């Protein structure tokens, strides 16, 4: 979510906290400017503490550029990082992990 999408006076932080409490995975889109967004790092930290999978998707960055960032945590540098053009691969794998309602 971009800052421009957040309404003035919204309870953005509370909504994000609630979403992160319920999440089973976190998909993070990293762009050159996204590396500087504090909320991105806050969300990643929350997901890491909860021990849920963090999927790193790159757009406008190579894996080498991302991994050479001094502020990128080591636990992200060692993950299976995908490019935005390969997102269908992730969605296919996600579809296999998700069960339809009523199936268990």
N, CA, C and O atoms as CSV, one atom per row, in Angstrom:
chain,resi,resn,atom,element,x,y,z
A,1,UNK,N,N,0.845,-1.166,0.000
A,1,UNK,CA,C,0.000,0.000,0.000
A,1,UNK,C,C,0.893,1.232,0.000
A,1,UNK,O,O,1.861,1.305,0.757
A,2,UNK,N,N,0.574,2.171,-0.826
A,2,UNK,CA,C,1.330,3.403,-0.923
A,2,UNK,C,C,0.751,4.442,0.036
A,2,UNK,O,O,-0.440,4.413,0.345
A,3,UNK,N,N,1.589,5.345,0.499
A,3,UNK,CA,C,1.123,6.395,1.409
A,3,UNK,C,C,-0.017,7.202,0.805
A,3,UNK,O,O,-0.886,7.684,1.531
A,4,UNK,N,N,-0.022,7.354,-0.519
A,4,UNK,CA,C,-1.072,8.126,-1.188
A,4,UNK,C,C,-2.431,7.442,-1.082
A,4,UNK,O,O,-3.464,8.087,-1.263
A,5,UNK,N,N,-2.441,6.135,-0.787
A,5,UNK,CA,C,-3.686,5.378,-0.672
A,5,UNK,C,C,-4.287,5.433,0.729
A,5,UNK,O,O,-5.372,4.896,0.957
A,6,UNK,N,N,-3.604,6.068,1.656
A,6,UNK,CA,C,-4.058,6.110,3.044
A,6,UNK,C,C,-4.839,7.399,3.276
A,6,UNK,O,O,-4.311,8.494,3.084
A,7,UNK,N,N,-6.083,7.267,3.685
A,7,UNK,CA,C,-6.925,8.435,3.950
A,7,UNK,C,C,-6.441,9.176,5.193
A,7,UNK,O,O,-5.970,8.567,6.153
A,8,UNK,N,N,-6.565,10.498,5.156
A,8,UNK,CA,C,-6.227,11.327,6.311
A,8,UNK,C,C,-7.117,10.910,7.476
A,8,UNK,O,O,-8.332,10.778,7.325
A,9,UNK,N,N,-6.508,10.708,8.623
A,9,UNK,CA,C,-7.263,10.341,9.818
A,9,UNK,C,C,-7.593,8.866,9.927
A,9,UNK,O,O,-8.249,8.450,10.883
A,10,UNK,N,N,-7.149,8.062,8.963
A,10,UNK,CA,C,-7.459,6.630,9.024
A,10,UNK,C,C,-6.655,5.969,10.135
A,10,UNK,O,O,-5.631,6.491,10.575
A,11,UNK,N,N,-7.124,4.838,10.572
A,11,UNK,CA,C,-6.435,4.071,11.619
A,11,UNK,C,C,-5.524,3.039,10.956
A,11,UNK,O,O,-5.599,1.842,11.234
A,12,UNK,N,N,-4.667,3.538,10.079
A,12,UNK,CA,C,-3.796,2.713,9.259
A,12,UNK,C,C,-2.956,1.735,10.078
A,12,UNK,O,O,-2.905,0.544,9.770
A,13,UNK,N,N,-2.303,2.239,11.113
A,13,UNK,CA,C,-1.422,1.378,11.901
A,13,UNK,C,C,-2.195,0.238,12.552
A,13,UNK,O,O,-1.726,-0.899,12.576
A,14,UNK,N,N,-3.369,0.538,13.075
A,14,UNK,CA,C,-4.187,-0.503,13.705
A,14,UNK,C,C,-4.634,-1.539,12.676
A,14,UNK,O,O,-4.607,-2.740,12.944
A,15,UNK,N,N,-5.042,-1.070,11.503
A,15,UNK,CA,C,-5.447,-2.000,10.443
A,15,UNK,C,C,-4.285,-2.898,10.036
A,15,UNK,O,O,-4.461,-4.106,9.876
A,16,UNK,N,N,-3.098,-2.317,9.867
A,16,UNK,CA,C,-1.930,-3.116,9.481
A,16,UNK,C,C,-1.604,-4.148,10.558
A,16,UNK,O,O,-1.301,-5.299,10.243
A,17,UNK,N,N,-1.665,-3.749,11.812
A,17,UNK,CA,C,-1.399,-4.677,12.910
A,17,UNK,C,C,-2.389,-5.833,12.884
A,17,UNK,O,O,-1.996,-6.987,13.052
A,18,UNK,N,N,-3.664,-5.538,12.677
A,18,UNK,CA,C,-4.683,-6.591,12.615
A,18,UNK,C,C,-4.448,-7.528,11.438
A,18,UNK,O,O,-4.557,-8.746,11.583
A,19,UNK,N,N,-4.127,-6.973,10.281
A,19,UNK,CA,C,-3.854,-7.811,9.115
A,19,UNK,C,C,-2.647,-8.712,9.364
A,19,UNK,O,O,-2.662,-9.892,9.013
A,20,UNK,N,N,-1.600,-8.147,9.975
A,20,UNK,CA,C,-0.399,-8.937,10.232
A,20,UNK,C,C,-0.637,-10.015,11.286
A,20,UNK,O,O,-0.016,-11.076,11.224
A,21,UNK,N,N,-1.511,-9.770,12.240
A,21,UNK,CA,C,-1.839,-10.793,13.238
A,21,UNK,C,C,-2.530,-11.990,12.601
A,21,UNK,O,O,-2.354,-13.121,13.053
A,22,UNK,N,N,-3.312,-11.751,11.560
A,22,UNK,CA,C,-4.071,-12.819,10.906
A,22,UNK,C,C,-3.344,-13.456,9.730
A,22,UNK,O,O,-3.764,-14.505,9.242
A,23,UNK,N,N,-2.265,-12.842,9.267
A,23,UNK,CA,C,-1.585,-13.304,8.052
A,23,UNK,C,C,-0.888,-14.645,8.265
A,23,UNK,O,O,-0.383,-14.943,9.347
A,24,UNK,N,N,-0.879,-15.435,7.209
A,24,UNK,CA,C,-0.141,-16.698,7.201
A,24,UNK,C,C,1.159,-16.562,6.420
A,24,UNK,O,O,2.064,-17.383,6.575
A,25,UNK,N,N,1.258,-15.544,5.591
A,25,UNK,CA,C,2.459,-15.234,4.825
A,25,UNK,C,C,2.491,-13.724,4.612
A,25,UNK,O,O,1.468,-13.046,4.703
A,26,UNK,N,N,3.685,-13.213,4.328
A,26,UNK,CA,C,3.827,-11.803,3.972
A,26,UNK,C,C,4.570,-11.727,2.652
A,26,UNK,O,O,5.699,-12.204,2.537
A,27,UNK,N,N,3.940,-11.133,1.667
A,27,UNK,CA,C,4.570,-10.895,0.376
A,27,UNK,C,C,5.006,-9.437,0.359
A,27,UNK,O,O,4.187,-8.536,0.538
A,28,UNK,N,N,6.296,-9.207,0.145
A,28,UNK,CA,C,6.847,-7.856,0.186
A,28,UNK,C,C,7.389,-7.502,-1.189
A,28,UNK,O,O,8.262,-8.190,-1.717
A,29,UNK,N,N,6.871,-6.433,-1.761
A,29,UNK,CA,C,7.371,-5.931,-3.036
A,29,UNK,C,C,8.443,-4.893,-2.745
A,29,UNK,O,O,8.169,-3.842,-2.166
A,30,UNK,N,N,9.671,-5.205,-3.157
A,30,UNK,CA,C,10.777,-4.269,-2.977
A,30,UNK,C,C,11.066,-3.569,-4.288
A,30,UNK,O,O,11.291,-4.206,-5.317
A,31,UNK,N,N,11.055,-2.256,-4.231
A,31,UNK,CA,C,11.447,-1.393,-5.332
A,31,UNK,C,C,12.613,-0.549,-4.830
A,31,UNK,O,O,12.877,-0.532,-3.627
A,32,UNK,N,N,13.314,0.146,-5.711
A,32,UNK,CA,C,14.413,0.984,-5.214
A,32,UNK,C,C,13.948,1.978,-4.144
A,32,UNK,O,O,14.676,2.220,-3.181
A,33,UNK,N,N,12.777,2.546,-4.289
A,33,UNK,CA,C,12.280,3.512,-3.298
A,33,UNK,C,C,11.629,2.816,-2.107
A,33,UNK,O,O,11.541,3.403,-1.028
A,34,UNK,N,N,11.172,1.580,-2.280
A,34,UNK,CA,C,10.559,0.834,-1.185
A,34,UNK,C,C,11.545,0.465,-0.094
A,34,UNK,O,O,11.161,0.244,1.054
A,35,UNK,N,N,12.820,0.400,-0.457
A,35,UNK,CA,C,13.845,0.082,0.537
A,35,UNK,C,C,13.928,1.142,1.630
A,35,UNK,O,O,14.413,0.874,2.730
A,36,UNK,N,N,13.458,2.333,1.327
A,36,UNK,CA,C,13.549,3.446,2.272
A,36,UNK,C,C,12.268,3.660,3.082
A,36,UNK,O,O,12.207,4.583,3.894
A,37,UNK,N,N,11.255,2.833,2.881
A,37,UNK,CA,C,9.965,3.019,3.562
A,37,UNK,C,C,9.978,2.348,4.934
A,37,UNK,O,O,10.136,1.130,5.010
A,38,UNK,N,N,9.818,3.105,6.016
A,38,UNK,CA,C,9.859,2.512,7.355
A,38,UNK,C,C,8.776,1.467,7.587
A,38,UNK,O,O,9.012,0.480,8.285
A,39,UNK,N,N,7.592,1.668,7.014
A,39,UNK,CA,C,6.518,0.702,7.244
A,39,UNK,C,C,6.843,-0.661,6.651
A,39,UNK,O,O,6.422,-1.686,7.187
A,40,UNK,N,N,7.585,-0.684,5.553
A,40,UNK,CA,C,7.983,-1.963,4.954
A,40,UNK,C,C,8.794,-2.759,5.968
A,40,UNK,O,O,8.548,-3.947,6.178
A,41,UNK,N,N,9.749,-2.107,6.587
A,41,UNK,CA,C,10.611,-2.795,7.549
A,41,UNK,C,C,9.846,-3.185,8.815
A,41,UNK,O,O,10.131,-4.222,9.413
A,42,UNK,N,N,8.884,-2.368,9.224
A,42,UNK,CA,C,8.055,-2.695,10.385
A,42,UNK,C,C,7.235,-3.949,10.118
A,42,UNK,O,O,7.155,-4.838,10.967
A,43,UNK,N,N,6.626,-4.020,8.941
A,43,UNK,CA,C,5.819,-5.188,8.577
A,43,UNK,C,C,6.678,-6.443,8.500
A,43,UNK,O,O,6.261,-7.512,8.945
A,44,UNK,N,N,7.872,-6.317,7.940
A,44,UNK,CA,C,8.780,-7.464,7.846
A,44,UNK,C,C,9.181,-7.925,9.238
A,44,UNK,O,O,9.219,-9.126,9.507
A,45,UNK,N,N,9.481,-6.986,10.122
A,45,UNK,CA,C,9.843,-7.348,11.490
A,45,UNK,C,C,8.718,-8.080,12.199
A,45,UNK,O,O,8.957,-9.054,12.913
A,46,UNK,N,N,7.490,-7.612,12.005
A,46,UNK,CA,C,6.339,-8.282,12.627
A,46,UNK,C,C,6.184,-9.700,12.089
A,46,UNK,O,O,5.923,-10.628,12.854
A,47,UNK,N,N,6.341,-9.870,10.793
A,47,UNK,CA,C,6.222,-11.207,10.194
A,47,UNK,C,C,7.348,-12.117,10.683
A,47,UNK,O,O,7.125,-13.298,10.947
A,48,UNK,N,N,8.539,-11.573,10.803
A,48,UNK,CA,C,9.679,-12.372,11.257
A,48,UNK,C,C,9.458,-12.844,12.693
A,48,UNK,O,O,9.709,-14.007,13.008
A,49,UNK,N,N,8.989,-11.949,13.564
A,49,UNK,CA,C,8.705,-12.315,14.956
A,49,UNK,C,C,7.642,-13.410,15.016
A,49,UNK,O,O,7.730,-14.319,15.841
A,50,UNK,N,N,6.648,-13.325,14.149
A,50,UNK,CA,C,5.576,-14.330,14.120
A,50,UNK,C,C,6.014,-15.629,13.440
A,50,UNK,O,O,5.288,-16.622,13.478
A,51,UNK,N,N,7.183,-15.626,12.827
A,51,UNK,CA,C,7.728,-16.799,12.135
A,51,UNK,C,C,6.866,-17.234,10.941
A,51,UNK,O,O,6.776,-18.424,10.638
A,52,UNK,N,N,6.234,-16.266,10.268
A,52,UNK,CA,C,5.487,-16.612,9.065
A,52,UNK,C,C,6.402,-16.402,7.857
A,52,UNK,O,O,7.323,-15.587,7.913
A,53,UNK,N,N,6.157,-17.123,6.778
A,53,UNK,CA,C,6.995,-16.955,5.587
A,53,UNK,C,C,6.962,-15.511,5.077
A,53,UNK,O,O,5.918,-14.859,5.061
A,54,UNK,N,N,8.122,-15.043,4.668
A,54,UNK,CA,C,8.251,-13.718,4.066
A,54,UNK,C,C,8.748,-13.930,2.647
A,54,UNK,O,O,9.852,-14.429,2.434
A,55,UNK,N,N,7.933,-13.549,1.684
A,55,UNK,CA,C,8.270,-13.725,0.284
A,55,UNK,C,C,8.733,-12.379,-0.249
A,55,UNK,O,O,8.001,-11.391,-0.189
A,56,UNK,N,N,9.952,-12.347,-0.771
A,56,UNK,CA,C,10.543,-11.122,-1.293
A,56,UNK,C,C,10.374,-11.109,-2.811
A,56,UNK,O,O,10.825,-12.019,-3.506
A,57,UNK,N,N,9.716,-10.062,-3.313
A,57,UNK,CA,C,9.518,-9.874,-4.748
A,57,UNK,C,C,10.225,-8.580,-5.140
A,57,UNK,O,O,10.019,-7.535,-4.523
A,58,UNK,N,N,11.057,-8.662,-6.169
A,58,UNK,CA,C,11.834,-7.502,-6.590
A,58,UNK,C,C,11.281,-6.891,-7.873
A,58,UNK,O,O,10.900,-7.599,-8.805
A,59,UNK,N,N,11.246,-5.575,-7.898
A,59,UNK,CA,C,10.865,-4.830,-9.102
A,59,UNK,C,C,11.789,-3.624,-9.206
A,59,UNK,O,O,11.784,-2.751,-8.338
A,60,UNK,N,N,12.575,-3.583,-10.262
A,60,UNK,CA,C,13.515,-2.478,-10.432
A,60,UNK,C,C,14.817,-2.680,-9.691
A,60,UNK,O,O,15.655,-1.779,-9.644
A,61,UNK,N,N,14.994,-3.855,-9.114
A,61,UNK,CA,C,16.221,-4.237,-8.403
A,61,UNK,C,C,16.603,-5.644,-8.820
A,61,UNK,O,O,15.733,-6.487,-9.038
A,62,UNK,N,N,17.884,-5.901,-8.930
A,62,UNK,CA,C,18.328,-7.277,-9.128
A,62,UNK,C,C,18.526,-7.915,-7.755
A,62,UNK,O,O,18.585,-7.225,-6.737
A,63,UNK,N,N,18.624,-9.227,-7.745
A,63,UNK,CA,C,18.857,-9.918,-6.480
A,63,UNK,C,C,20.181,-9.459,-5.874
A,63,UNK,O,O,20.281,-9.262,-4.662
A,64,UNK,N,N,21.186,-9.290,-6.713
A,64,UNK,CA,C,22.495,-8.849,-6.227
A,64,UNK,C,C,22.401,-7.449,-5.608
A,64,UNK,O,O,22.995,-7.192,-4.561
A,65,UNK,N,N,21.651,-6.540,-6.256
A,65,UNK,CA,C,21.480,-5.189,-5.709
A,65,UNK,C,C,20.759,-5.233,-4.365
A,65,UNK,O,O,21.132,-4.527,-3.429
A,66,UNK,N,N,19.727,-6.065,-4.277
A,66,UNK,CA,C,18.995,-6.182,-3.017
A,66,UNK,C,C,19.897,-6.735,-1.920
A,66,UNK,O,O,19.938,-6.197,-0.813
A,67,UNK,N,N,20.616,-7.803,-2.226
A,67,UNK,CA,C,21.444,-8.453,-1.220
A,67,UNK,C,C,22.628,-7.599,-0.794
A,67,UNK,O,O,23.192,-7.819,0.278
A,68,UNK,N,N,23.014,-6.627,-1.617
A,68,UNK,CA,C,24.134,-5.756,-1.247
A,68,UNK,C,C,23.690,-4.544,-0.425
A,68,UNK,O,O,24.526,-3.749,0.005
A,69,UNK,N,N,22.383,-4.398,-0.205
A,69,UNK,CA,C,21.875,-3.279,0.596
A,69,UNK,C,C,22.311,-3.449,2.049
A,69,UNK,O,O,22.053,-4.493,2.648
A,70,UNK,N,N,22.965,-2.445,2.622
A,70,UNK,CA,C,23.427,-2.587,4.005
A,70,UNK,C,C,22.285,-2.691,5.015
A,70,UNK,O,O,22.472,-3.247,6.097
A,71,UNK,N,N,21.106,-2.166,4.678
A,71,UNK,CA,C,19.993,-2.212,5.632
A,71,UNK,C,C,19.097,-3.433,5.451
A,71,UNK,O,O,18.133,-3.598,6.199
A,72,UNK,N,N,19.390,-4.287,4.479
A,72,UNK,CA,C,18.582,-5.498,4.279
A,72,UNK,C,C,19.013,-6.566,5.287
A,72,UNK,O,O,20.186,-6.939,5.319
A,73,UNK,N,N,18.093,-7.058,6.101
A,73,UNK,CA,C,18.449,-8.068,7.101
A,73,UNK,C,C,18.956,-9.358,6.457
A,73,UNK,O,O,18.513,-9.747,5.376
A,74,UNK,N,N,19.875,-9.998,7.132
A,74,UNK,CA,C,20.446,-11.246,6.633
A,74,UNK,C,C,19.355,-12.282,6.396
A,74,UNK,O,O,19.423,-13.027,5.419
A,75,UNK,N,N,18.349,-12.348,7.271
A,75,UNK,CA,C,17.310,-13.365,7.105
A,75,UNK,C,C,16.501,-13.151,5.828
A,75,UNK,O,O,15.852,-14.088,5.364
A,76,UNK,N,N,16.517,-11.961,5.249
A,76,UNK,CA,C,15.865,-11.752,3.952
A,76,UNK,C,C,16.802,-12.077,2.799
A,76,UNK,O,O,16.360,-12.546,1.751
A,77,UNK,N,N,18.078,-11.835,2.985
A,77,UNK,CA,C,19.051,-12.080,1.924
A,77,UNK,C,C,19.177,-13.563,1.596
A,77,UNK,O,O,19.584,-13.918,0.489
A,78,UNK,N,N,18.836,-14.426,2.537
A,78,UNK,CA,C,18.983,-15.867,2.340
A,78,UNK,C,C,17.713,-16.522,1.827
A,78,UNK,O,O,17.681,-17.740,1.646
A,79,UNK,N,N,16.677,-15.751,1.591
A,79,UNK,CA,C,15.393,-16.304,1.145
A,79,UNK,C,C,15.376,-16.502,-0.358
A,79,UNK,O,O,16.218,-15.978,-1.088
A,80,UNK,N,N,14.385,-17.280,-0.803
A,80,UNK,CA,C,14.141,-17.439,-2.220
A,80,UNK,C,C,13.501,-16.149,-2.722
A,80,UNK,O,O,12.312,-15.909,-2.514
A,81,UNK,N,N,14.286,-15.345,-3.367
A,81,UNK,CA,C,13.840,-14.043,-3.844
A,81,UNK,C,C,13.383,-14.190,-5.288
A,81,UNK,O,O,14.067,-14.809,-6.102
A,82,UNK,N,N,12.217,-13.615,-5.603
A,82,UNK,CA,C,11.722,-13.720,-6.973
A,82,UNK,C,C,11.542,-12.333,-7.583
A,82,UNK,O,O,11.378,-11.336,-6.880
A,83,UNK,N,N,11.579,-12.304,-8.900
A,83,UNK,CA,C,11.324,-11.062,-9.626
A,83,UNK,C,C,9.822,-10.921,-9.835
A,83,UNK,O,O,9.095,-11.914,-9.862
A,84,UNK,N,N,9.369,-9.697,-9.981
A,84,UNK,CA,C,7.946,-9.456,-10.197
A,84,UNK,C,C,7.439,-10.212,-11.428
A,84,UNK,O,O,6.299,-10.676,-11.444
A,85,UNK,N,N,8.274,-10.334,-12.447
A,85,UNK,CA,C,7.872,-11.065,-13.656
A,85,UNK,C,C,7.619,-12.543,-13.386
A,85,UNK,O,O,6.968,-13.212,-14.189
A,86,UNK,N,N,8.118,-13.061,-12.273
A,86,UNK,CA,C,7.948,-14.480,-11.928
A,86,UNK,C,C,6.894,-14.693,-10.842
A,86,UNK,O,O,6.843,-15.763,-10.235
A,87,UNK,N,N,6.064,-13.698,-10.593
A,87,UNK,CA,C,5.086,-13.772,-9.499
A,87,UNK,C,C,4.082,-14.899,-9.705
A,87,UNK,O,O,3.560,-15.442,-8.731
A,88,UNK,N,N,3.803,-15.258,-10.950
A,88,UNK,CA,C,2.859,-16.352,-11.207
A,88,UNK,C,C,3.343,-17.661,-10.593
A,88,UNK,O,O,2.534,-18.484,-10.164
A,89,UNK,N,N,4.649,-17.855,-10.548
A,89,UNK,CA,C,5.209,-19.054,-9.908
A,89,UNK,C,C,4.808,-19.087,-8.431
A,89,UNK,O,O,4.380,-20.123,-7.924
A,90,UNK,N,N,4.946,-17.964,-7.754
A,90,UNK,CA,C,4.555,-17.888,-6.347
A,90,UNK,C,C,3.063,-18.128,-6.184
A,90,UNK,O,O,2.649,-18.899,-5.318
A,91,UNK,N,N,2.254,-17.474,-7.011
A,91,UNK,CA,C,0.800,-17.639,-6.890
A,91,UNK,C,C,0.383,-19.086,-7.129
A,91,UNK,O,O,-0.549,-19.573,-6.490
A,92,UNK,N,N,1.058,-19.774,-8.038
A,92,UNK,CA,C,0.772,-21.191,-8.258
A,92,UNK,C,C,1.082,-22.017,-7.020
A,92,UNK,O,O,0.299,-22.886,-6.637
A,93,UNK,N,N,2.226,-21.747,-6.394
A,93,UNK,CA,C,2.600,-22.466,-5.175
A,93,UNK,C,C,1.655,-22.119,-4.030
A,93,UNK,O,O,1.285,-22.991,-3.244
A,94,UNK,N,N,1.270,-20.866,-3.934
A,94,UNK,CA,C,0.334,-20.447,-2.894
A,94,UNK,C,C,-0.997,-21.162,-3.061
A,94,UNK,O,O,-1.589,-21.618,-2.083
A,95,UNK,N,N,-1.461,-21.258,-4.282
A,95,UNK,CA,C,-2.718,-21.956,-4.556
A,95,UNK,C,C,-2.689,-23.398,-4.098
A,95,UNK,O,O,-3.710,-23.934,-3.668
A,96,UNK,N,N,-1.529,-24.034,-4.184
A,96,UNK,CA,C,-1.394,-25.423,-3.734
A,96,UNK,C,C,-1.445,-25.515,-2.206
A,96,UNK,O,O,-1.874,-26.533,-1.663
A,97,UNK,N,N,-1.012,-24.465,-1.514
A,97,UNK,CA,C,-0.991,-24.482,-0.046
A,97,UNK,C,C,-2.334,-24.124,0.574
A,97,UNK,O,O,-2.617,-24.506,1.709
A,98,UNK,N,N,-3.141,-23.412,-0.145
A,98,UNK,CA,C,-4.419,-22.936,0.381
A,98,UNK,C,C,-5.488,-23.987,0.125
A,98,UNK,O,O,-5.625,-24.491,-0.989
A,99,UNK,N,N,-6.232,-24.307,1.156
A,99,UNK,CA,C,-7.328,-25.258,0.975
A,99,UNK,C,C,-8.622,-24.499,0.785
A,99,UNK,O,O,-8.811,-23.417,1.341
A,100,UNK,N,N,-9.498,-25.067,0.006
A,100,UNK,CA,C,-10.806,-24.448,-0.219
A,100,UNK,C,C,-11.625,-24.534,1.060
A,100,UNK,O,O,-11.419,-25.449,1.858
A,101,UNK,N,N,-12.555,-23.597,1.276
A,101,UNK,CA,C,-13.405,-23.655,2.474
A,101,UNK,C,C,-14.106,-25.009,2.590
A,101,UNK,O,O,-14.666,-25.520,1.620
A,102,UNK,N,N,-14.064,-25.567,3.773
A,102,UNK,CA,C,-14.721,-26.853,4.010
A,102,UNK,C,C,-13.820,-28.055,3.796
A,102,UNK,O,O,-14.187,-29.170,4.168
A,103,UNK,N,N,-12.639,-27.853,3.202
A,103,UNK,CA,C,-11.711,-28.966,3.003
A,103,UNK,C,C,-10.697,-28.981,4.136
A,103,UNK,O,O,-10.097,-27.947,4.431
A,104,UNK,N,N,-10.497,-30.088,4.759
A,104,UNK,CA,C,-9.477,-30.235,5.806
A,104,UNK,C,C,-9.084,-31.658,5.938
A,104,UNK,O,O,-8.236,-31.990,6.766
